[in-house]
Amino acid sequence: MTRERRPVSARALILGAILTVAALGFAIVGTVTFAAQRDRILTSVDARLASQVDALDQVSDLRVIVEGPRAAGPDSDDSFADVSEFLRAAVSRLIPGRNEATLALIDGDVVFRTASPLSAAMADDSAFLMHALATAEQTDPEAPDVEIANATIGSVDVRYIAVPVEVAGDAGEGVYIRAVDVTSELEPVTASVWTYTIAALVILVAMGIVGWFVAGRILSPIRHLRETADSITLADLGARIPAQGIGDISDMTRTVNSMLDRLEGSVDGQRQLLDDVRHELKTPITIVRGHLEMMDVDNPADVAATRELGMAELDRMTRLVEDIDLLSSAEGDQFTIGPLDIGILTERMGDLVGAIPGHPWRVVRTAHGIVHGDEDRLLQAWLQLADNAAKYTPAGSPIEVGSDMALDGARMWVQDHGAGIPHSSRRRIFRRFDRAESQRTVGGSGLGLAIVDAIAKAHQGTCLVTDTPGGGATFTILIPVTQGDPNADLPAPVRAGDVVLQREATG
């Protein structure tokens, strides 16, 4: 069985990325800085070595053959008897500086040297002497510059020049060697490198400690989000993330809490709907079952009556299921929002309500303007209000429909002359399966006004109930003119004189 690897936390990944970038930055800056310092020091060492050739020219008053163009001419005045005398004068007069040493060789043997540990080490290192003699033999008399060579003596790196020297009349082959201890010259740079490295490590450790706590602080809302998500169940959707952090983190907290609020509301609505449906279905099921149990199968009249009652109850349950489906689609944001002419919508409403029997219908006012909404859904809600008015208004009573346009939005209303709605019931009638306690007859599924309210809210509007002058109720759907497209042009409000008596129809 393989053990599942635990994923690396976001906190560790963020901190690791920051420290990696910081370490690379320190390394690049340090490398470039100290490489430049090292090159500057080596350039200075090379300049010091090259200056020794000019110094040898000043010592030489004789016919001294030095490398390149610095060799004396054949007519020089002889003042040194041999190579040994010249090398003694050169070693004694050209005093070496700090971290420098001088050797003088004749025929491969060390004859003179300065009193320093480096010169002693050079004189005792046969490999170095052989390397220096080979360098001197390879000197090109025509070359304008001195060849500067590198060597290692023990644990010390040196840069040196090996200048061949000859005096006319002396067969001896002399070599003048000046070397510089590069290791000692670079000690300040090496010390700076170590100091910089230690300081960079200390800074990285400090960044790691501070970054660990800062990253934890910044990511705490995400951790709380994970803990909150783990604690949420269908039985308890009330957990919320504590509001903390700034900027995007705070915005994320508010967004997630808002999402949880909507989720909780949706689940509560579904639970309520299921409870209401269960409650509403109990009655027809109980009625049908009771009549079936009491039915006399040998009595055709009883069988026919029971069948008729069962069919009626099944029809009621069918209407209930259809209304639930309509309510679900109205609450599910299944809308096609677009610009629509409220006047054209009113004309269509007038054509459709004329087919509802039992009442004379009149379109008493038509508004003119553009709103943004779903034409089919708004027409569905408006027709639902008309159907509701037809059910609860005495037969033959007139019902008026119309529309208005004002600064706050478009109003589409249905006005009946029935028993009216008590003030105490005007809020709860829009709840599922709720009906007003009034003289209105009880019927339908109790979902009609809930569907209207859901459609209005989906358009960022509302449905209102007011009294009709002379008795009855007026249901109004208010759709804000700014909903849907806040940049749309606002239609001009309709004045009281802009009333159009469009049609009167009787069913």
C-alpha positions in Angstrom: 0.0 0.0 0.0 1.4 3.3 -1.0 1.3 6.2 1.4 -0.4 9.3 0.1 1.9 12.3 0.0 0.7 15.3 1.8 0.6 18.3 -0.5 2.9 21.3 0.3 0.9 24.1 1.9 0.4 27.4 0.1 2.1 29.1 3.0 5.3 27.0 2.4 5.1 27.5 -1.3 4.8 31.2 -1.1 7.6 31.5 1.4 9.8 29.1 -0.6 9.3 31.2 -3.7 10.2 34.4 -1.9 13.3 33.0 -0.3 14.4 31.4 -3.6 14.2 34.7 -5.4 15.9 36.6 -2.6 18.7 34.0 -2.4 19.2 34.2 -6.2 19.3 38.0 -6.0 21.9 38.0 -3.2 24.0 35.5 -5.1 23.9 37.5 -8.4 24.6 40.8 -6.7 27.4 39.3 -4.6 29.0 37.5 -7.5 29.0 40.5 -9.8 30.2 42.9 -7.0 33.1 40.7 -5.8 34.1 39.6 -9.3 34.5 43.3 -10.2 36.6 43.9 -7.1 38.8 40.8 -7.8 39.4 42.0 -11.4 40.3 45.5 -10.1 42.9 44.0 -7.7 44.4 41.7 -10.4 44.6 44.6 -12.8 46.5 46.5 -10.2 48.9 43.6 -9.6 49.5 43.3 -13.3 50.3 47.0 -13.5 52.8 46.7 -10.7 54.6 43.8 -12.3 54.7 45.5 -15.7 56.3 48.6 -14.1 59.2 46.5 -13.0 60.5 46.3 -16.6 60.8 50.1 -16.8 62.6 50.0 -13.4 65.1 47.5 -14.8 65.8 50.0 -17.7 66.6 52.6 -15.2 69.0 50.3 -13.3 70.7 49.3 -16.6 73.5 51.6 -17.8 75.1 48.8 -19.8 74.3 46.6 -22.7 71.5 44.7 -20.9 69.4 42.5 -23.0 65.9 42.7 -21.5 62.8 41.4 -23.2 61.4 43.2 -26.2 62.2 46.8 -27.1 63.7 47.5 -23.7 67.0 45.8 -24.6 70.0 48.2 -24.5 71.7 49.2 -27.8 75.0 47.9 -28.9 76.7 51.2 -28.2 75.8 51.4 -24.5 78.6 52.3 -22.1 79.7 49.2 -20.1 79.5 49.9 -16.3 78.6 46.3 -15.1 81.2 43.7 -15.4 78.9 40.7 -15.5 75.3 39.5 -15.1 75.8 38.8 -11.4 76.8 42.4 -10.7 73.7 43.7 -12.6 71.3 41.4 -10.8 72.8 42.3 -7.5 72.2 46.0 -8.3 68.6 45.3 -9.5 67.6 43.2 -6.5 69.1 45.7 -4.0 67.7 48.9 -5.7 64.2 47.6 -6.7 62.8 47.1 -3.2 59.7 44.9 -3.3 56.4 46.2 -2.0 53.8 44.5 0.3 53.1 40.9 -0.7 56.0 41.0 -3.3 59.2 39.0 -3.6 62.2 39.1 -5.9 64.5 36.3 -7.2 67.6 36.5 -9.3 68.8 33.4 -11.2 72.0 32.7 -13.1 72.1 29.6 -15.2 69.1 28.2 -13.3 70.5 28.7 -9.8 69.2 31.3 -7.3 71.9 33.8 -6.6 70.0 36.7 -5.0 66.6 37.1 -3.3 64.8 39.4 -1.0 64.4 38.6 2.6 60.7 37.5 2.8 58.9 34.2 3.4 57.5 34.3 -0.2 61.0 34.6 -1.8 62.3 31.8 0.4 59.3 29.6 -0.7 59.9 30.5 -4.3 63.6 29.6 -4.0 62.8 26.2 -2.4 60.2 25.3 -5.0 61.9 23.6 -7.9 58.7 23.3 -9.9 58.2 27.0 -9.7 61.8 27.7 -10.8 61.5 25.4 -13.8 58.3 27.1 -14.7 59.9 30.5 -14.4 62.9 29.5 -16.5 60.5 28.1 -19.2 58.6 31.4 -19.2 61.8 33.4 -19.6 63.0 31.2 -22.5 59.7 31.8 -24.3 59.9 35.6 -24.1 59.6 37.2 -27.5 62.2 40.0 -27.8 59.9 41.7 -30.2 56.8 41.6 -27.9 55.9 45.0 -26.6 54.5 43.8 -23.3 55.7 41.6 -20.5 54.2 38.1 -20.2 52.6 37.7 -16.8 52.4 34.1 -15.6 50.5 32.4 -12.8 51.8 29.8 -10.4 51.0 28.1 -7.1 53.6 27.8 -4.3 52.3 25.7 -1.5 48.9 27.1 -0.7 49.7 30.6 -2.2 48.8 31.7 -5.6 51.2 34.1 -7.3 51.5 36.2 -10.4 55.0 36.9 -11.6 57.2 38.1 -14.5 60.5 36.4 -15.5 62.8 38.8 -17.4 65.9 37.3 -19.1 69.1 39.4 -18.6 72.4 39.2 -20.4 75.6 41.3 -20.2 78.0 41.6 -23.1 81.2 39.7 -22.4 79.5 37.4 -19.8 78.2 34.0 -21.0 76.0 33.6 -18.0 72.2 33.7 -18.5 70.4 35.7 -15.9 66.7 35.8 -15.0 65.0 38.5 -13.0 61.8 37.3 -11.3 59.3 39.6 -9.5 56.2 37.8 -8.0 53.2 39.1 -6.1 51.2 37.0 -3.5 47.8 37.1 -5.1 46.2 35.2 -2.2 47.2 37.9 0.3 46.2 40.7 -2.1 42.7 39.1 -2.4 42.3 38.6 1.3 40.1 41.8 1.7 37.9 40.6 -1.1 37.7 37.1 0.5 36.8 38.5 3.9 34.2 40.7 2.3 32.7 37.6 0.5 32.4 35.8 3.8 30.9 38.8 5.6 28.4 39.3 2.7 27.5 35.6 2.8 26.9 35.5 6.5 24.9 38.8 6.3 22.8 37.4 3.4 22.1 34.2 5.4 21.1 36.1 8.4 18.8 38.3 6.3 17.3 35.2 4.6 16.6 33.6 8.0 15.0 36.9 9.2 12.9 37.0 6.0 11.9 33.4 6.5 10.7 34.0 10.1 8.9 37.2 9.3 7.5 35.9 6.0 6.2 32.7 7.7 4.1 34.8 10.1 3.1 37.3 7.5 2.1 34.6 5.0 0.1 32.9 7.8 -1.6 36.1 8.6 -2.5 36.8 4.9 -3.6 33.3 4.3 -5.6 32.9 7.5 -8.9 33.8 5.7 -8.2 30.9 3.3 -7.5 28.6 6.2 -10.8 29.7 7.9 -12.5 29.2 4.5 -11.3 25.6 4.5 -12.3 25.0 8.1 -15.7 26.7 7.5 -16.3 24.6 4.3 -15.4 21.4 6.3 -17.9 22.4 9.0 -20.8 23.1 6.7 -23.4 20.4 6.4 -27.0 20.4 5.0 -28.2 20.4 8.6 -26.1 23.5 9.5 -25.4 26.1 6.9 -24.9 29.0 9.3 -21.1 29.0 9.6 -19.4 32.1 8.2 -15.8 33.3 7.7 -14.7 36.0 10.2 -14.2 39.3 8.4 -10.5 40.1 8.3 -7.7 41.1 6.0 -7.5 43.9 3.5 -7.9 44.3 -0.2 -8.5 41.1 -2.2 -8.5 38.8 0.8 -11.2 40.9 2.5 -13.2 41.0 -0.8 -12.9 37.2 -1.0 -14.2 36.8 2.5 -17.2 38.9 1.8 -17.8 37.1 -1.5 -17.7 33.7 0.1 -19.9 34.8 3.0 -22.4 36.2 0.4 -22.3 32.9 -1.5 -23.0 31.0 1.7 -25.9 33.3 2.5 -27.4 32.6 -1.0 -26.7 28.9 -0.6 -28.4 28.8 2.8 -31.4 30.8 1.5 -31.7 28.4 -1.5 -31.5 25.3 0.7 -34.0 26.8 3.2 -36.3 27.6 0.3 -36.0 24.1 -1.1 -36.7 22.6 2.3 -39.7 24.9 2.7 -40.9 24.0 -0.7 -40.6 20.3 0.0 -42.4 20.7 3.3 -45.2 22.7 1.7 -45.5 20.3 -1.2 -45.7 17.4 1.2 -48.3 19.2 3.2 -50.3 20.1 0.1 -50.2 16.5 -1.3 -51.4 14.9 1.9 -54.9 16.3 1.5 -55.7 15.0 -2.0 -54.0 11.7 -1.3 -56.0 11.2 1.9 -59.2 12.2 0.2 -58.7 9.8 -2.7 -57.6 6.9 -0.5 -60.5 7.4 1.9 -63.1 7.4 -0.9 -61.5 4.4 -2.5 -61.7 2.5 0.8 -65.3 3.4 1.3 -66.4 2.9 -2.3 -69.0 0.2 -3.0 -67.7 -1.6 -6.0 -71.1 -3.0 -6.7 -72.8 0.4 -6.9 -72.1 2.0 -10.3 -73.2 5.4 -9.1 -70.7 5.2 -6.1 -68.0 4.1 -8.4 -68.6 6.9 -10.9 -68.7 9.5 -8.1 -65.5 8.2 -6.6 -63.9 8.2 -10.1 -65.0 11.8 -10.7 -63.6 12.9 -7.3 -60.3 11.1 -7.9 -59.9 12.6 -11.3 -60.6 16.1 -9.8 -58.0 15.6 -7.1 -55.5 14.3 -9.6 -56.1 17.4 -11.8 -55.4 19.5 -8.8 -52.2 17.7 -8.1 -51.2 18.1 -11.7 -51.8 21.9 -11.5 -49.7 21.9 -8.3 -46.8 20.2 -10.0 -47.0 22.6 -13.0 -47.0 25.6 -10.7 -44.0 24.2 -8.8 -42.2 23.8 -12.1 -43.1 27.4 -13.0 -41.9 28.7 -9.6 -38.7 26.7 -9.9 -37.9 28.2 -13.3 -38.8 31.7 -12.1 -36.4 31.4 -9.1 -33.7 29.8 -11.2 -32.7 32.9 -13.2 -33.8 31.3 -16.5 -34.4 34.7 -18.1 -33.5 36.4 -21.3 -33.1 40.1 -20.5 -33.4 42.6 -23.2 -35.0 45.9 -24.1 -38.8 45.8 -24.5 -41.4 48.4 -25.2 -43.9 48.6 -22.3 -46.5 49.9 -24.6 -46.3 46.9 -26.9 -46.3 44.6 -23.8 -49.5 46.3 -22.6 -51.2 45.8 -26.0 -50.4 42.1 -25.9 -51.7 41.9 -22.4 -55.0 43.5 -23.5 -55.3 40.9 -26.4 -54.7 38.0 -24.0 -56.9 38.9 -21.1 -59.9 39.3 -23.4 -60.0 35.6 -23.7 -60.5 35.0 -19.9 -64.3 34.5 -19.5 -66.6 35.8 -16.8 -65.5 39.5 -16.7 -65.4 42.6 -18.8 -61.7 43.5 -19.3 -60.5 47.0 -20.0 -57.1 48.4 -20.8 -57.4 51.9 -19.2 -53.9 53.2 -19.5 -50.9 52.4 -21.7 -47.4 53.7 -20.9 -44.8 54.4 -23.5 -41.1 53.7 -22.8 -38.4 51.1 -22.8 -37.4 48.9 -19.9 -35.0 45.9 -19.7 -36.5 42.5 -18.9 -37.8 39.2 -20.2 -40.9 39.9 -22.2 -42.4 36.4 -21.8 -41.8 36.2 -18.1 -43.2 39.6 -17.4 -46.3 38.8 -19.5 -46.6 35.5 -17.6 -46.6 37.3 -14.3 -49.0 39.9 -15.5 -51.4 37.2 -16.8 -51.1 35.4 -13.5 -52.3 38.5 -11.7 -55.2 38.8 -14.2 -56.1 35.1 -13.6 -55.9 35.6 -9.9 -58.3 38.6 -10.1 -60.7 36.7 -12.3 -60.9 33.9 -9.7 -61.6 36.1 -6.7 -63.8 38.7 -8.3 -67.6 38.2 -8.5 -68.7 37.1 -12.0 -69.6 40.0 -14.2 -67.5 42.5 -12.2 -65.2 44.6 -14.4 -61.4 44.2 -14.2 -59.0 46.9 -15.4 -55.4 46.5 -16.5 -52.9 49.1 -17.5 -49.3 50.4 -17.3 -47.6 53.6 -16.1 -44.1 54.9 -16.6 -42.5 57.0 -13.8 -39.1 58.0 -12.6 -38.9 54.9 -10.4 -39.8 52.5 -13.1 -42.6 50.9 -15.1 -45.8 49.8 -13.4 -48.0 47.1 -14.8 -51.2 46.6 -12.8 -54.4 44.7 -12.5 -57.3 46.2 -10.7 -60.4 44.2 -9.5 -63.5 45.0 -7.6 -63.8 42.0 -5.3 -63.4 41.6 -1.6 -60.0 43.1 -1.4 -56.9 41.9 0.6 -56.7 42.7 4.4 -53.6 44.7 5.3 -52.4 41.9 7.7 -52.3 39.4 4.8 -50.7 41.5 2.1 -47.2 40.2 2.8 -47.8 36.6 3.4 -50.0 36.1 0.3 -46.8 36.1 -1.8 -45.4 33.1 0.2 -45.8 29.6 -1.2 -49.2 28.0 -0.5 -50.4 31.0 1.5 -53.8 32.5 1.0 -55.5 35.5 2.4 -58.1 35.0 5.1 -60.9 37.0 3.5 -64.1 36.5 1.7 -62.1 35.3 -1.3 -62.8 31.7 -2.3 -60.2 29.2 -1.6 -58.8 27.5 -4.7 -55.7 27.0 -6.8 -52.3 25.8 -5.6 -51.4 28.8 -3.6 -48.3 29.3 -5.8 -49.6 31.9 -8.3 -48.6 35.0 -6.4 -45.3 33.4 -5.3 -44.5 32.9 -9.0 -45.4 36.6 -9.7 -43.2 37.7 -6.8 -40.2 35.5 -8.0 -40.4 37.0 -11.5 -40.6 40.6 -10.2 -37.6 40.0 -7.9 -35.6 38.4 -10.8 -36.1 41.8 -12.6 -34.9 43.6 -9.4 -38.5 44.8 -8.9 -41.3 44.0 -6.6 -45.1 43.2 -6.5 -47.3 45.5 -4.5 -50.9 45.2 -3.3 -53.1 48.3 -2.7 -56.8 49.0 -2.3 -58.9 49.7 -5.4 -61.0 52.9 -4.9 -64.6 51.7 -4.2 -63.5 48.2 -3.1 -61.2 45.5 -4.3 -57.5 45.0 -4.7 -54.9 46.4 -7.1 -51.8 44.3 -7.8 -48.9 46.2 -9.3 -45.6 44.8 -10.8 -42.9 47.5 -10.5 -39.8 47.1 -12.7 -37.0 49.7 -12.2 -35.9 51.5 -15.4 -32.2 51.1 -14.4 -32.3 47.3 -14.0 -30.6 45.2 -16.6 -28.6 48.0 -18.3 -27.6 50.9 -16.1 -26.4 52.9 -19.2 -29.8 52.7 -21.0 -31.6 55.9 -21.6 -34.3 56.6 -19.2 -37.7 56.9 -20.8 -39.7 60.1 -20.2 -42.4 59.7 -17.5 -46.0 59.6 -18.6 -48.0 62.6 -17.4 -51.6 62.3 -16.2 -52.9 63.5 -19.5 -51.2 60.7 -21.4 -54.0 58.3 -20.8 -55.0 56.0 -23.7 -58.3 54.2 -23.6 -57.2 51.3 -25.7 -59.9 48.6 -25.6 -62.7 47.1 -23.7 -63.5 43.4 -24.0 -65.9 41.1 -22.3 -65.4 37.4 -21.9 
